[in-house]
Amino acid sequence: MRLKIHPLLILLMLLITQISFTQTPPELPENSGNPYGIKLEQSYPGVMVIRLMETAEAELEAAVHEAYAEGYKAGLLASLSDVVYYMALSENLQQKLDAQRRRLPAWASITIGFAGGFFSCWMAQR
């Protein structure tokens, strides 16, 4: 019985400490009906500030899209030399493969492999 009480006391202490250290979340200011929280009754013309903020937001989005497009174009131009190199390498390897295939047909390599295996088995039995 005594062994079961100790874990329960520890869990009770953890629960009490968690409850005592909780805080109420800070209250958010009231939203005045616009996404920026601008008070329209202040000394500045709130409607104009909202229009300016919306215009700045639209220009920012257009600038981000334009910068992304420019970066994409720059990346393509930077990788163009790699593309040319790998295309040349691919063509070179294809030519070597074609030359190898012309030099020794597939049936000849299979025949040579079979004969070599047969000969090695024959020599191992002697």
Order of alpha helices (4+ residues) and beta strands (2+ residues): alpha-alpha-alpha-alpha
